[in-house]
Amino acid sequence: MAMVLPETLGARFVLTNASVPGCLLPAGFQTGDTADLQKVDLEISDGTIVKIFPSGSTAFGDVPCVDLDDGMVLPTLVDVHTHLDKGHIWSRKPNPDGTFAGALKAVGEDRVANWTPEDVRARMEFGLKCAYVYGTSALRTHIDSLPPQDEVSWPILCELREDWKDRIELQGSCLFGIDRLEIEPEYLKRIADRVDESGGLLGSVTYMVPNLEKHLDAIFQAAMDRGLDLDFHVDETKDVDAKTLRAIAEAAIRAGFEGKILCGHCCSIARQDSDYVDGTLDLVARAGISVVSLPMCNMYLQDREPGRTPRWRGVTLLHEMRARGIPVAVASDNTRDPFYAYGDLDLLEVYSQATRILQLDHPIGDWISTVSTSPAQVMGSASGQISQGGNADLIVLKARNWSELLSRPRGARDVLRKGIVVTEELPDYRELDGLFKNGSSQS
């Protein structure tokens, strides 16, 4: 990627004439509409943003200044829903037809055949390298947790979290189908204990299974007993009868759950009756649930039938949710695996595509919060904002406004971590060839 800043910066410098979304500045530094871009100068010393000034309001004397010429500055971003453990298996296990069922089958087969500690670690670390270079500083990954895979993947997550602690804040959430509790009720204690020991989150994929209410109550109780937050995959289907989002909200209210709850996907609600939607969203708001949409993956999978143009976008009702005060986010989801053949954990690409798919524009407003402050609050992270006294963890862009950024999201950018330009390059896909018997796939 082309650079914006000089190759070297000193311990103290000022970025002048920066355009920063007002919603990402501290309240005391916002002027006018917080949805607008605001012109500021950022004084940085020893890796910290020591002062934020209105552009041109202060003379900096001998302090070196870099004039950004109205170039945008964002905080490093927050990816709250990914699947690092599935990532980059496409070369050895592509999805035969691009469908959800095809993805489930392909991933299941690959997991059984290939997911050794060495394989999982190599692919997860490859994903982290990509996210870091693009400017992500906090990331949550789901971990496929059906036995015996949980014994392999959770220790790897813990190792990587420690190895990457100074670069990316890494969280893990367990992933299993809630129907597992129909055939093995004792599994819940096993996985909840493992998640607790690993400092992760509890969650599952919810379906309209028998005893759904009973299983949800058990999951909420297991989380409360251990002080865990919850993260669910919800209603990832076009089936109008998939209504587990409401069931989760009702379970949270019954339990008096005080932890954080994130629900991902929530696709089917976009096809349901408006009166039912209103009632469900009222419950979601009352339960304090946050929602993350995965626009690129859901566009890829949902409503796919051979020889037929898809009739809907597969994304959830972010505008309606936000209007009720429900915290919403967008995230990367899968990368180069059977659930999504593409992707690179670049949140500026995700935000750009989300703007098109979900129409987060006219006005653009403060939708940039969906990859910054909103997911940061879900994760309990300090990332995703520009604050006086905070780390100088920034994405510095050549683009001067939203039109330029959204038209060319892979345009020139630099990532600063504690005021130092990230010089690492994106990892080459060839680094993974050793995991695949026939090298790279042509698919």
C-alpha angles and dihedrals in degrees: 000000000000116000128240101187132056113273092249131037127184128238089267126038143132129236104211131194094020122166109219128176106251091223089065095053124085114269093250092058098047118106124186120342111004088216090066127089109253127205113236143157116226119207111204126190129172092347096310132106096236098177141008117206134180105258113274095007097110137044111223100198113201095354109117112250129202112203108215092189091226092314113160123254122199131177117251107277139243125234106195101178122043139133107221092164092060095041124124100006092121092099092064101024115029122177106262096213108007093247129132091244090051090051094051092051095045095048092046092053093046093048093054094045104039118011100112121152090260093050096046094046094049094051095042092049091048088057092048091052090054094048092048095052091048092052109264115146101173127037138172120205130191116228121212099235110181110129131295091018093065089065089057106038104040095059089049090052091052091050093049093046089057094043093050100037094114093049110032128017101226127200130180131208124190119242126204135135112264088227086074087078090061092064101027113026091171090063091080094066091047096052095039090054092048091049091048093050090048096049093244140130130264122233147126145199107269124216135170092267128155111274092019092151091050093050093047091050089052092051092049091048092049089051094048092048089057101032093245130155120228134236121181136187102222136194096331092177143081090239107124089207092063101104107155093124089072090044091054092050091049091048091051091051093046091051095045085229112193100182127091121280124195122187119195131204102359089179103156095061088072088067099044131103113282094236091052090046092053092051093047094049091049089056092045090053092046091050092052094239122163121210131211123196121206100203102174096047094043092049087053098049109027123091092001115157125160113264094003130105112236114253101206141030101241096225130124133249101274095156093052093044094050091049087062093050094256109150109241135190141173124220145176102257112179127010126202096336134110092279092056122008094202141035134103106207092261106147093195087061089047092050092046093051092043089055090057099039098042096030095238091173145079083085107023086191115161098327088127083082088076090076097032129027098015098054089038089059090049090053095041088238131150090217125101101056141079110234137170107250092019128115117284091242101150145152110221115199137193089215112099101198143011094272092056094044096046092045093050108022091160090054124121114315140156126204119215121199112189088342095306122114113243105238099179115116125226109273116257115245087229087074087075097048091098089066092059121068094215098037117235121004122232092216 
